[in-house]
Amino acid sequence: MHLVIQQREKEGIVILDLQGRLILGPEDVLLRERILSLLAHSVSNLILNLKEVSHIDSAALGTLVFFTEKFRSAGGKLVLTDLGSHDVGAANLLKLDTELETYKNEQDAVNGFFPDRAVPHYDILEVVEDLAARHATEQEPENQK
């Protein structure tokens, strides 16, 4: 599935809802172009909603880290939400969490842009544990379930 990007706004924060695969090639280029366009139009705060993303490769991770730095340089920030339902290796998830702010859901991500709001950060280790548990369950023979 190709990458589809829908744009909306919530409380003055631009949100990009991504759907499909986030991988090297046309998908990565599409995301780069959209984010560059937002930066050119003085958007300084951005949430990437990854709920409907099925796969993220290392090139896409590099893109996310690159643009995180671009937004910081512009005096804003880029954050991720709903990271966990797609195919990303545990090591990549841990690298991602050290470079980017991640939130469990959209409202927590929006709240993260307002210093006076209490915001729980997304625990990436929870995601790794959930993925490992799901993988173990999928590997059980049918008669043991």
Wavefront OBJ file of the C-alpha trace (Angstrom):
o trace
v 0.000 0.000 0.000
v 1.301 3.434 -0.946
v 1.568 6.175 1.629
v -1.486 8.399 1.965
v -1.210 11.652 3.918
v -4.213 13.544 5.277
v -3.673 16.923 6.907
v -5.765 18.496 9.636
v -5.341 20.818 12.584
v -6.182 20.567 16.279
v -5.703 23.424 18.745
v -3.404 25.170 16.274
v -1.156 22.118 15.807
v -0.871 20.592 12.327
v -1.470 16.829 12.303
v -0.527 14.554 9.431
v -2.436 11.260 9.461
v -0.275 8.729 7.645
v -1.670 5.543 6.144
v 0.311 2.783 4.430
v 4.015 2.027 4.424
v 6.683 4.524 5.381
v 9.646 3.212 3.420
v 12.484 4.337 1.165
v 11.183 5.363 -2.236
v 8.115 7.313 -3.298
v 6.596 7.059 0.190
v 9.626 8.636 1.877
v 9.836 11.316 -0.827
v 6.134 12.146 -0.428
v 6.524 12.623 3.328
v 9.685 14.732 2.884
v 7.964 16.986 0.345
v 4.907 17.474 2.548
v 6.980 18.328 5.612
v 9.239 20.688 3.643
v 6.121 22.435 2.353
v 4.837 22.859 5.899
v 8.171 24.307 7.026
v 8.142 26.684 4.032
v 4.686 27.860 5.150
v 6.006 28.617 8.668
v 4.440 25.594 10.378
v 6.612 25.072 13.434
v 4.707 22.369 15.319
v 3.731 19.051 13.784
v 2.253 15.753 14.925
v 2.685 12.643 12.797
v -0.118 10.183 13.508
v 1.266 6.719 12.721
v -1.797 4.717 13.725
v -2.467 3.473 10.174
v 1.175 2.950 9.176
v 1.888 -0.718 8.499
v 5.678 -0.634 8.145
v 8.513 1.796 8.869
v 12.000 1.115 7.530
v 15.333 2.588 8.619
v 15.287 5.207 5.831
v 11.979 6.522 7.131
v 13.373 6.600 10.657
v 16.206 8.731 9.323
v 13.683 11.080 7.726
v 11.800 11.433 11.007
v 14.992 12.197 12.946
v 16.158 14.659 10.262
v 12.914 16.610 10.396
v 12.839 16.553 14.183
v 16.086 18.522 14.067
v 14.714 20.856 11.371
v 11.691 21.682 13.535
v 13.889 22.241 16.599
v 16.060 24.618 14.566
v 12.898 26.469 13.530
v 11.897 26.892 17.181
v 9.187 24.248 17.108
v 8.899 20.516 17.342
v 7.765 17.388 15.578
v 6.254 14.551 17.621
v 4.831 11.101 16.896
v 1.662 9.500 18.123
v 0.165 6.007 17.986
v 3.509 4.319 17.426
v 3.237 0.612 17.997
v 0.828 -1.168 15.706
v 3.196 -1.470 12.778
v 6.228 -3.476 11.793
v 9.232 -1.776 13.376
v 12.008 -3.745 15.014
v 12.541 -3.340 18.756
v 16.003 -1.853 18.235
v 14.608 0.722 15.817
v 11.814 1.591 18.258
v 14.364 2.245 20.975
v 16.475 4.423 18.654
v 13.365 6.281 17.613
v 12.365 6.983 21.197
v 15.743 8.522 22.013
v 15.496 10.983 19.120
v 11.795 11.829 19.013
v 9.021 12.693 21.400
v 6.420 9.958 21.198
v 2.939 9.861 22.693
v 0.423 7.099 23.132
v -2.475 9.030 21.639
v -3.264 12.220 19.797
v -4.578 14.218 22.760
v -1.418 13.526 24.761
v 0.627 14.674 21.756
v -1.382 17.902 21.448
v -1.036 18.511 25.185
v 2.736 18.101 24.803
v 2.839 21.427 22.960
v 1.379 23.262 25.967
v 3.785 23.418 28.936
v 1.017 23.986 31.500
v -0.697 20.679 30.702
v 0.310 17.424 32.379
v 1.408 14.999 29.669
v 2.344 11.351 30.103
v 5.113 10.397 27.679
v 4.786 7.186 25.719
v 6.750 4.336 27.269
v 8.540 2.728 24.333
v 9.479 -0.281 26.452
v 5.757 -0.997 26.813
v 5.523 -1.211 23.033
v 8.495 -3.574 22.812
v 6.989 -5.815 25.512
v 3.584 -5.809 23.772
v 5.192 -6.720 20.450
v 7.163 -9.553 22.071
v 4.025 -10.885 23.776
v 2.061 -10.751 20.513
v 4.868 -12.516 18.692
v 5.018 -15.248 21.352
v 1.238 -15.735 21.143
v 1.395 -16.007 17.354
v 4.111 -18.650 17.635
v 2.128 -20.948 19.970
v 0.766 -24.081 18.298
v -3.030 -24.056 17.919
v -3.552 -26.833 20.491
v -1.825 -24.791 23.230
v -4.033 -21.730 22.835
l 1 2 3 4 5 6 7 8 9 10 11 12 13 14 15 16 17 18 19 20 21 22 23 24 25 26 27 28 29 30 31 32 33 34 35 36 37 38 39 40 41 42 43 44 45 46 47 48 49 50 51 52 53 54 55 56 57 58 59 60 61 62 63 64 65 66 67 68 69 70 71 72 73 74 75 76 77 78 79 80 81 82 83 84 85 86 87 88 89 90 91 92 93 94 95 96 97 98 99 100 101 102 103 104 105 106 107 108 109 110 111 112 113 114 115 116 117 118 119 120 121 122 123 124 125 126 127 128 129 130 131 132 133 134 135 136 137 138 139 140 141 142 143 144 145
